[in-house]
């Protein structure tokens, strides 16, 4: 187990490609994969790189088909993943991709299984637009469900919009996004692509965390999942997510 923790943690910190864990350990269980994730991320935690929340992955059928898996997953977010400007450096990544999301911040603790949307909304502080940069540490961005869980759901960076939105003033299932890559429209999506409604993604996260005796704490955030397919990027590229009246987000790749 600890051999895999070291392997994943090193790949994440040094931005290097590794072989799939399941190539050498095909019997890797769900619990073991999440334990590798937890321990490898804990190795990166420091006073300047605190744990700040959770991300949901594979929250749409299209996304599951894109990477060849059939279940939602979660990962952990740390302060170093939160972008303080809208630029990333291609050389700091392996094979980065960008996808449009929405993010929730929480003002109250919440935990439990099979909660209602109302119960979850009561704990939410704000909703934000977001762009996530994902970057698998596995060769060719190819992996099994257990592999991607161990690799922290391919987390690497994310950009939050500056505008906080009150939780219930917008129908988040109906919001639309157009994703542009170097000025060309590549993908279109709606909030309902995230498990029919982004709040359902938080409910699913809480279901999974509950099995481990965990929940969401005040001040933490949750990336709910992608509204469209992810777009592969390289140096010189620009990606813009246009959410219509809600605004837009842009990432430049240097």
C-alpha positions in Angstrom: 0.0 0.0 0.0 2.6 2.6 1.0 4.6 1.8 -2.1 1.7 3.0 -4.1 1.2 6.1 -1.9 4.8 7.1 -2.5 4.5 6.5 -6.2 1.3 8.6 -6.6 2.5 11.4 -4.3 5.8 11.6 -6.2 4.0 11.7 -9.6 1.7 14.4 -8.4 4.5 16.6 -7.0 7.0 16.1 -9.8 4.4 16.0 -12.6 5.7 12.6 -13.9 3.8 9.8 -15.6 3.4 6.4 -13.8 2.1 3.1 -14.8 -1.4 2.2 -13.7 -1.5 0.7 -10.2 -3.9 -2.0 -11.3 -1.3 -3.3 -13.7 0.7 -4.6 -10.8 -2.3 -4.9 -8.4 -5.4 -5.8 -10.3 -7.2 -6.7 -7.1 -7.0 -3.1 -5.8 -10.2 -2.4 -3.9 -12.3 0.7 -3.7 -11.4 1.2 0.0 -7.7 0.7 -0.8 -7.8 3.2 -3.7 -9.4 5.9 -1.5 -6.8 5.2 1.2 -4.0 5.7 -1.3 -5.7 9.0 -2.3 -6.0 10.1 1.3 -2.5 9.3 2.3 -0.8 10.7 -0.8 -2.7 14.0 -0.4 -1.8 14.1 3.3 1.8 14.0 2.3 1.3 17.4 0.5 -0.5 19.1 3.3 1.4 21.9 5.1 0.8 25.2 6.7 0.7 26.8 3.2 -1.2 24.0 1.5 -4.2 23.2 3.7 -7.1 20.9 2.8 -9.9 23.1 1.5 -12.6 20.8 0.2 -13.8 18.1 -2.2 -14.3 17.6 -5.9 -16.7 15.2 -7.6 -15.7 13.4 -10.7 -17.4 11.4 -13.4 -20.8 13.0 -12.7 -22.2 12.6 -16.2 -22.6 9.7 -18.5 -20.6 11.5 -21.2 -17.7 11.9 -18.8 -17.9 8.3 -17.7 -17.8 7.2 -21.3 -14.9 9.5 -22.1 -12.6 7.8 -19.6 -14.1 4.4 -19.6 -15.6 4.1 -16.1 -19.1 3.7 -14.8 -19.3 5.4 -11.4 -19.0 8.8 -9.7 -15.9 9.4 -7.6 -14.5 12.1 -5.3 -11.2 13.7 -4.7 -9.6 16.1 -2.3 -8.8 19.8 -2.9 -5.9 21.7 -1.3 -4.9 25.4 -1.3 -2.2 24.9 -3.9 -4.8 23.7 -6.4 -6.8 27.0 -6.1 -5.5 29.3 -8.9 -4.9 33.0 -7.9 -4.7 34.0 -11.6 -6.2 32.7 -14.8 -2.9 31.2 -16.2 -1.4 27.8 -16.1 2.0 26.7 -17.4 1.8 23.7 -19.7 5.3 22.5 -18.6 3.9 22.2 -15.1 1.5 19.5 -16.3 1.6 16.2 -18.1 -1.5 16.2 -20.4 -3.8 18.9 -19.0 -7.5 19.2 -19.8 -10.0 21.9 -18.8 -13.7 21.6 -18.0 -16.5 24.0 -16.8 -18.1 23.4 -13.4 -20.0 25.0 -10.6 -18.7 25.1 -7.0 -20.4 25.3 -3.7 -19.1 26.8 -0.5 -20.5 25.8 2.9 -21.5 27.9 6.0 -22.7 25.0 8.1 -21.5 21.4 8.8 -23.4 18.7 7.0 -23.2 15.0 7.0 -25.4 11.9 6.4 -26.8 9.6 3.7 -29.8 10.2 1.5 -30.2 13.8 2.4 -32.7 15.9 0.6 -31.8 18.9 -1.6 -33.4 21.2 0.9 -31.2 19.8 3.7 -28.1 20.4 1.6 -29.1 23.8 0.4 -29.6 24.9 4.0 -25.8 24.4 4.6 -24.6 26.1 1.4 -23.3 29.6 1.6 -22.7 30.5 -2.1 -22.5 29.0 -5.6 -19.6 30.0 -7.9 -18.7 29.4 -11.5 -15.5 27.4 -11.9 -13.0 25.9 -14.3 -11.1 22.8 -13.4 -7.8 21.7 -14.8 -7.5 17.9 -14.6 -4.3 16.0 -15.3 -4.0 12.3 -14.9 -0.7 11.0 -13.8 -1.2 7.8 -15.8 0.1 7.1 -19.3 -2.2 8.3 -22.1 -4.8 9.6 -19.6 -6.0 6.0 -19.4 -7.0 4.3 -16.2 -9.5 2.1 -14.3 -11.9 3.4 -11.7 -9.5 2.3 -8.9 -6.6 4.0 -10.6 -8.2 7.3 -11.0 -9.5 7.3 -7.4 -6.0 6.6 -6.1 -4.7 9.5 -8.3 -7.1 11.9 -6.5 -9.6 12.0 -9.3 -7.0 13.6 -11.6 -7.1 16.8 -9.6 -4.5 19.4 -10.3 -5.8 23.0 -10.5 -9.1 25.0 -10.4 -10.2 28.5 -11.0 -13.1 30.1 -9.1 -15.2 32.9 -10.4 -15.1 36.1 -8.3 -18.9 36.5 -8.1 -20.7 34.6 -5.4 -24.3 33.7 -6.2 -27.0 33.1 -3.6 -27.9 29.4 -3.7 -31.6 29.5 -4.6 -31.8 32.6 -6.8 -30.8 30.6 -9.9 -32.0 27.3 -11.3 -28.6 25.6 -11.4 -29.9 22.7 -13.5 -30.9 25.0 -16.3 -27.7 27.1 -16.5 -25.9 26.8 -19.8 -22.3 27.0 -20.7 -20.4 27.2 -24.0 -16.8 26.1 -23.9 -14.4 27.8 -26.4 -11.0 26.5 -27.2 -8.8 29.1 -29.1 -12.0 30.9 -30.1 -13.7 27.8 -31.5 -16.9 26.5 -29.8 -16.0 22.9 -28.6 -18.7 21.9 -26.2 -22.1 23.0 -24.9 -23.6 21.9 -21.6 -26.1 22.5 -18.9 -26.2 22.2 -15.2 -28.4 19.2 -15.5 -25.4 17.3 -17.0 -24.2 17.0 -13.4 -26.4 14.2 -12.1 -29.6 16.0 -13.3 -28.8 18.9 -10.9 -25.5 20.0 -9.3 -27.0 19.7 -5.8 -27.4 16.0 -6.4 -23.6 15.8 -6.8 -23.2 17.1 -3.2 -25.8 14.6 -2.0 -23.8 11.8 -3.7 -20.6 13.1 -2.2 -22.2 13.1 1.3 -23.4 9.5 0.7 -19.8 8.4 0.0 -18.2 10.4 2.8 -20.8 9.1 5.2 -19.5 5.5 4.7 -16.2 6.8 6.1 -17.7 8.8 9.0 -17.0 12.1 7.2 -18.9 15.1 6.1 -18.5 18.6 4.8 -17.3 21.3 7.2 -18.0 25.0 7.3 -15.6 26.9 5.0 -15.0 23.9 2.8 -15.9 24.0 -0.9 -17.1 21.3 -3.4 -16.5 21.2 -7.1 -19.7 19.6 -8.3 -18.5 18.1 -11.6 -18.1 18.9 -15.2 -20.9 20.3 -17.4 -19.2 19.3 -20.6 -16.4 17.1 -21.9 -12.9 18.2 -20.9 -10.8 20.0 -23.6 -7.1 19.0 -23.9 -4.8 22.1 -23.9 -1.2 22.9 -24.7 1.1 26.0 -24.5 -0.4 29.0 -26.3 -4.1 27.9 -25.9 -6.9 29.8 -24.4 -10.1 28.3 -23.0 -13.2 30.4 -22.2 -16.3 29.1 -20.5 -19.3 31.4 -21.3 -22.2 31.0 -18.8 -24.3 33.6 -20.5 -25.9 36.2 -18.1 -23.9 34.6 -15.2 -20.6 35.6 -16.7 -17.5 33.9 -18.1 -14.2 32.4 -17.0 -11.0 32.1 -19.0 -7.7 30.2 -18.6 -4.6 31.0 -20.7 -2.0 28.3 -21.1 1.6 29.5 -21.1 
